[in-house]
Amino acid sequence: MGGLIIKSTEAINQKDISYNMKYILCIIYALIYLVLGLTLDSPKNIFEGMLIILQEPSVLMTDYIEIAGRGAPFVNGGIVTLMAIGLLWVQKIDITGVAMATLSLLTGFSLFGKNILNVCIIILGVFIYSKIQRDKFNKYLYVALLGTCLGPVFSFLLFDTPYGLLGRILLSTTIGLLVGMILPSVATSLLKVHQGFVLYNVGFASGLIGTMLLAILKAYDIEVQSRAIWSEGNNLIMGWFLFFFFIITIVLGYIYNGRKVSNLKNIFAYAGKLMSDFVALEGFGITLINMGINGLLGLGYVLLIGGELSGPVIGGILTMYGFGAYGKHIKNMLPIFGGLLLGSIVNAWTLNEPGVIVATLFATGLAPIPGKFGWPYGIVAGFLTAIAASHIGMLHGGLNLYNVGFTTGIVAIFLIPIIEAFKKEDYYEA
């Protein structure tokens, strides 16, 4: 183990899209979801829905579509994504695969837990950490953006604790900032633990922080109640929207890739371990094609099994789509889906249950395992993730939105040593 990731000659010779054009496309992406929200409901309902979203404790699983209507959650997602793009621009960070994965994830999770209020406190905490370390903030910006999965910590303490307004403001702000300040160091240390086989490294770190915080809150008789709020009846509108959105992504990628798809096989050759940035490795155009394929896979799977396109499920599909730029492709994800299918066959669960669908979509964060070791290990990883995800949420009480990300970290540190003990071959590491 320990091979190098080498950019293909084809990608090196490819004229890539300009820095500014990538930002323009990202802004258009965010505006699409903002405009979608504005067309799905009246201005009055959207305004009222935004107020509901901002005042929600937002712990898992709180589907904003169910509690605030269809329009407000997508407006919220568009605004949160635009805020993130603005930070990337101010910090002069090029749009590569990790940026595209992060932005898509932010959009998706803004449908069920992140909002324009609770993300800011986590980002500010990470900013303070960078100043304490006397480092540039851009070094930690992705951790800050991904770490907004702990936004419910702030929302819960501000809106759902039995104190006066001033006490709730002081408590939520102090704890929210502290969470952001400790997140970078925890996330960095855990990367070594799972060896890059977990694409949701910040989710793993956030799960540990959420678990410790829940224990502290319970010691002071503050109870956090997880939720199970899901929306239904969105399949027709959201199904067609997502279908055309992913098709357009593929067409756009085809154009930017010189009207060819032959180099898609280069992406499929990567195991997908962190840090497999497909934009940097293979180019922007072919990465867009891979992202669109991932999105169609997630959407097709949900509709095929008769699932509902709720906020969390759409978030899972958009995460698969985004991480098509940063580690995931159809070849290393299908074995994970196979593990969930196996669980259904042996009657461990029903495939179209909301929680199982969400676990399936996000379990693809372990795609590097089958990518590295082969499809049988991917089936095992998917099976174990689905079993564990429904129980691990009680550890952090829903304070960490990346519950399956936390679960994949636990599964990886359990499974990887076992795989390596019985599989001695020296694989090329991509």
Secondary structure in CASP SS format (residue, H / E / C, confidence):
PFRMAT SS
TARGET T0000
AUTHOR 0000-0000-0000
METHOD secondary structure of the structure
MODEL  1
M C 1.00
G C 1.00
G C 1.00
L C 1.00
I C 1.00
I C 1.00
K C 1.00
S C 1.00
T H 1.00
E H 1.00
A H 1.00
I H 1.00
N H 1.00
Q C 1.00
K C 1.00
D C 1.00
I C 1.00
S C 1.00
Y H 1.00
N H 1.00
M H 1.00
K H 1.00
Y H 1.00
I H 1.00
L H 1.00
C H 1.00
I H 1.00
I H 1.00
Y H 1.00
A H 1.00
L H 1.00
I H 1.00
Y H 1.00
L H 1.00
V H 1.00
L H 1.00
G H 1.00
L H 1.00
T H 1.00
L H 1.00
D C 1.00
S C 1.00
P H 1.00
K H 1.00
N H 1.00
I H 1.00
F H 1.00
E H 1.00
G H 1.00
M H 1.00
L H 1.00
I H 1.00
I H 1.00
L H 1.00
Q C 1.00
E C 1.00
P C 1.00
S C 1.00
V C 1.00
L C 1.00
M C 1.00
T E 1.00
D C 1.00
Y H 1.00
I H 1.00
E H 1.00
I H 1.00
A H 1.00
G C 1.00
R C 1.00
G H 1.00
A H 1.00
P H 1.00
F H 1.00
V H 1.00
N H 1.00
G H 1.00
G H 1.00
I H 1.00
V H 1.00
T H 1.00
L H 1.00
M H 1.00
A H 1.00
I H 1.00
G H 1.00
L H 1.00
L H 1.00
W H 1.00
V H 1.00
Q C 1.00
K C 1.00
I C 1.00
D C 1.00
I C 1.00
T C 1.00
G H 1.00
V H 1.00
A H 1.00
M H 1.00
A H 1.00
T H 1.00
L H 1.00
S H 1.00
L H 1.00
L H 1.00
T H 1.00
G H 1.00
F H 1.00
S C 1.00
L C 1.00
F C 1.00
G C 1.00
K C 1.00
N C 1.00
I C 1.00
L C 1.00
N H 1.00
V H 1.00
C H 1.00
I H 1.00
I H 1.00
I H 1.00
L H 1.00
G H 1.00
V H 1.00
F H 1.00
I H 1.00
Y H 1.00
S H 1.00
K H 1.00
I H 1.00
Q C 1.00
R C 1.00
D C 1.00
K C 1.00
F H 1.00
N H 1.00
K H 1.00
Y C 1.00
L H 1.00
Y H 1.00
V H 1.00
A H 1.00
L H 1.00
L H 1.00
G H 1.00
T H 1.00
C H 1.00
L H 1.00
G H 1.00
P H 1.00
V H 1.00
F H 1.00
S H 1.00
F H 1.00
L H 1.00
L H 1.00
F H 1.00
D C 1.00
T C 1.00
P C 1.00
Y C 1.00
G C 1.00
L H 1.00
L H 1.00
G H 1.00
R H 1.00
I H 1.00
L H 1.00
L H 1.00
S H 1.00
T H 1.00
T H 1.00
I H 1.00
G H 1.00
L H 1.00
L H 1.00
V H 1.00
G H 1.00
M H 1.00
I H 1.00
L H 1.00
P H 1.00
S H 1.00
V H 1.00
A H 1.00
T H 1.00
S H 1.00
L H 1.00
L H 1.00
K H 1.00
V H 1.00
H H 1.00
Q C 1.00
G C 1.00
F C 1.00
V C 1.00
L C 1.00
Y C 1.00
N H 1.00
V H 1.00
G H 1.00
F H 1.00
A H 1.00
S H 1.00
G H 1.00
L H 1.00
I H 1.00
G H 1.00
T H 1.00
M H 1.00
L H 1.00
L H 1.00
A H 1.00
I H 1.00
L H 1.00
K H 1.00
A H 1.00
Y C 1.00
D C 1.00
I C 1.00
E C 1.00
V C 1.00
Q C 1.00
S C 1.00
R C 1.00
A C 1.00
I E 1.00
W C 1.00
S C 1.00
E C 1.00
G C 1.00
N C 1.00
N H 1.00
L H 1.00
I H 1.00
M H 1.00
G H 1.00
W H 1.00
F H 1.00
L H 1.00
F H 1.00
F H 1.00
F H 1.00
F H 1.00
I H 1.00
I H 1.00
T H 1.00
I H 1.00
V H 1.00
L H 1.00
G H 1.00
Y H 1.00
I H 1.00
Y H 1.00
N C 1.00
G C 1.00
R C 1.00
K C 1.00
V C 1.00
S C 1.00
N C 1.00
L H 1.00
K H 1.00
N H 1.00
I H 1.00
F H 1.00
A C 1.00
Y C 1.00
A C 1.00
G C 1.00
K C 1.00
L C 1.00
M C 1.00
S C 1.00
D C 1.00
F H 1.00
V H 1.00
A H 1.00
L H 1.00
E H 1.00
G C 1.00
F H 1.00
G H 1.00
I H 1.00
T H 1.00
L H 1.00
I H 1.00
N H 1.00
M H 1.00
G H 1.00
I H 1.00
N H 1.00
G H 1.00
L H 1.00
L H 1.00
G H 1.00
L H 1.00
G H 1.00
Y H 1.00
V H 1.00
L H 1.00
L H 1.00
I C 1.00
G C 1.00
G C 1.00
E C 1.00
L C 1.00
S C 1.00
G H 1.00
P H 1.00
V H 1.00
I H 1.00
G H 1.00
G H 1.00
I H 1.00
L H 1.00
T H 1.00
M H 1.00
Y H 1.00
G H 1.00
F H 1.00
G H 1.00
A H 1.00
Y C 1.00
G C 1.00
K C 1.00
H C 1.00
I H 1.00
K H 1.00
N H 1.00
M H 1.00
L H 1.00
P H 1.00
I H 1.00
F H 1.00
G H 1.00
G H 1.00
L H 1.00
L H 1.00
L H 1.00
G H 1.00
S H 1.00
I H 1.00
V C 1.00
N C 1.00
A C 1.00
W C 1.00
T C 1.00
L C 1.00
N C 1.00
E C 1.00
P H 1.00
G H 1.00
V H 1.00
I H 1.00
V H 1.00
A H 1.00
T H 1.00
L H 1.00
F H 1.00
A H 1.00
T H 1.00
G H 1.00
L H 1.00
A C 1.00
P H 1.00
I H 1.00
P H 1.00
G H 1.00
K H 1.00
F H 1.00
G C 1.00
W H 1.00
P H 1.00
Y H 1.00
G H 1.00
I H 1.00
V H 1.00
A H 1.00
G H 1.00
F H 1.00
L H 1.00
T H 1.00
A H 1.00
I H 1.00
A H 1.00
A H 1.00
S H 1.00
H H 1.00
I H 1.00
G H 1.00
M H 1.00
L H 1.00
H H 1.00
G C 1.00
G C 1.00
L C 1.00
N C 1.00
L C 1.00
Y C 1.00
N H 1.00
V H 1.00
G H 1.00
F H 1.00
T H 1.00
T H 1.00
G H 1.00
I H 1.00
V H 1.00
A H 1.00
I H 1.00
F H 1.00
L H 1.00
I H 1.00
P H 1.00
I H 1.00
I H 1.00
E H 1.00
A H 1.00
F H 1.00
K C 1.00
K C 1.00
E C 1.00
D C 1.00
Y C 1.00
Y C 1.00
E C 1.00
A C 1.00
END
